[in-house]
Amino acid sequence: MMFAEKRYQQIKNWTFITERQIKLQDEEYSEFTVEICRINWTKLAQPLAKFDEDVVREFYANAWPTEGQSNELKSKVRGTWICYDRNVIN
Protein backbone atom coordinates (compact mmCIF):
# COMPACT_ATOMS: atom_id res chain seq x y z
CA MET A 1 0.00 0.00 0.00
CA MET A 2 1.36 3.41 -0.97
CA PHE A 3 1.89 6.13 1.61
CA ALA A 4 -1.06 8.21 0.34
CA GLU A 5 -3.35 5.19 0.59
CA LYS A 6 -2.21 4.54 4.16
CA ARG A 7 -2.68 8.18 5.02
CA TYR A 8 -6.19 8.11 3.49
CA GLN A 9 -7.06 5.12 5.69
CA GLN A 10 -5.87 7.09 8.73
CA ILE A 11 -8.01 10.13 7.92
CA LYS A 12 -11.05 8.46 6.35
CA ASN A 13 -13.06 8.89 9.56
CA TRP A 14 -12.36 12.59 9.89
CA THR A 15 -15.43 14.72 10.36
CA PHE A 16 -15.59 18.17 8.88
CA ILE A 17 -16.92 21.27 10.54
CA THR A 18 -18.11 23.71 7.95
CA GLU A 19 -17.12 27.33 8.31
CA ARG A 20 -19.54 29.63 10.02
CA GLN A 21 -20.57 32.37 7.68
CA ILE A 22 -21.06 35.98 8.59
CA LYS A 23 -23.42 37.96 6.42
CA LEU A 24 -22.55 41.65 6.31
CA GLN A 25 -25.32 44.14 5.68
CA ASP A 26 -24.91 46.57 2.78
CA GLU A 27 -22.51 49.34 3.78
CA GLU A 28 -21.60 47.52 7.01
CA TYR A 29 -17.82 47.39 7.55
CA SER A 30 -17.26 48.88 4.10
CA GLU A 31 -13.48 49.25 4.67
CA PHE A 32 -13.24 45.53 5.43
CA THR A 33 -15.29 44.63 2.36
CA VAL A 34 -13.14 46.87 0.15
CA GLU A 35 -9.96 45.20 1.47
CA ILE A 36 -11.36 41.70 0.79
CA CYS A 37 -12.03 42.78 -2.81
CA ARG A 38 -8.65 44.55 -3.12
CA ILE A 39 -6.68 41.42 -2.22
CA ASN A 40 -9.00 39.29 -4.36
CA TRP A 41 -10.26 37.11 -1.50
CA THR A 42 -13.94 37.23 -2.37
CA LYS A 43 -14.07 33.48 -3.14
CA LEU A 44 -12.13 32.70 0.04
CA ALA A 45 -14.54 34.82 2.08
CA GLN A 46 -17.55 32.93 0.66
CA PRO A 47 -16.96 29.21 1.32
CA LEU A 48 -19.03 26.64 -0.53
CA ALA A 49 -22.18 25.44 1.17
CA LYS A 50 -21.59 21.84 0.04
CA PHE A 51 -18.43 19.87 -0.67
CA ASP A 52 -17.41 16.28 -1.34
CA GLU A 53 -15.75 14.95 1.82
CA ASP A 54 -13.97 12.15 -0.10
CA VAL A 55 -12.32 14.68 -2.40
CA VAL A 56 -11.14 16.71 0.61
CA ARG A 57 -9.71 13.57 2.24
CA GLU A 58 -7.95 12.60 -1.00
CA PHE A 59 -6.44 16.09 -1.18
CA TYR A 60 -5.07 15.83 2.37
CA ALA A 61 -3.84 12.26 1.92
CA ASN A 62 -1.81 13.26 -1.14
CA ALA A 63 -0.66 16.61 0.27
CA TRP A 64 1.07 14.98 3.25
CA PRO A 65 4.82 14.95 2.40
CA THR A 66 6.83 11.75 2.70
CA GLU A 67 10.54 11.39 3.45
CA GLY A 68 12.64 12.32 0.48
CA GLN A 69 9.69 13.98 -1.25
CA SER A 70 9.98 17.61 -2.21
CA ASN A 71 8.03 20.07 -0.11
CA GLU A 72 6.16 21.44 -3.10
CA LEU A 73 2.75 22.67 -2.12
CA LYS A 74 0.66 20.57 -4.47
CA SER A 75 -1.59 17.55 -4.21
CA LYS A 76 -3.07 15.18 -6.77
CA VAL A 77 -6.86 14.82 -6.63
CA ARG A 78 -8.78 12.63 -9.08
CA GLY A 79 -5.80 12.66 -11.43
CA THR A 80 -5.38 16.45 -11.44
CA TRP A 81 -2.56 18.33 -9.70
CA ILE A 82 -3.80 21.06 -7.36
CA CYS A 83 -1.25 23.69 -6.36
CA TYR A 84 -1.80 25.55 -3.10
CA ASP A 85 1.25 27.73 -2.69
CA ARG A 86 1.06 31.41 -1.73
CA ASN A 87 1.03 32.68 -5.32
CA VAL A 88 -1.83 30.41 -6.34
CA ILE A 89 -3.95 31.32 -3.33
CA ASN A 90 -3.32 35.01 -3.84
Summary of the structure (lengths in Angstrom):
residues: 90
radius of gyration: 16.9
end to end distance: 35.4
largest distance: 54.4
contacts: 149
relative contact order: 0.16
helix: 37%
strand: 9%
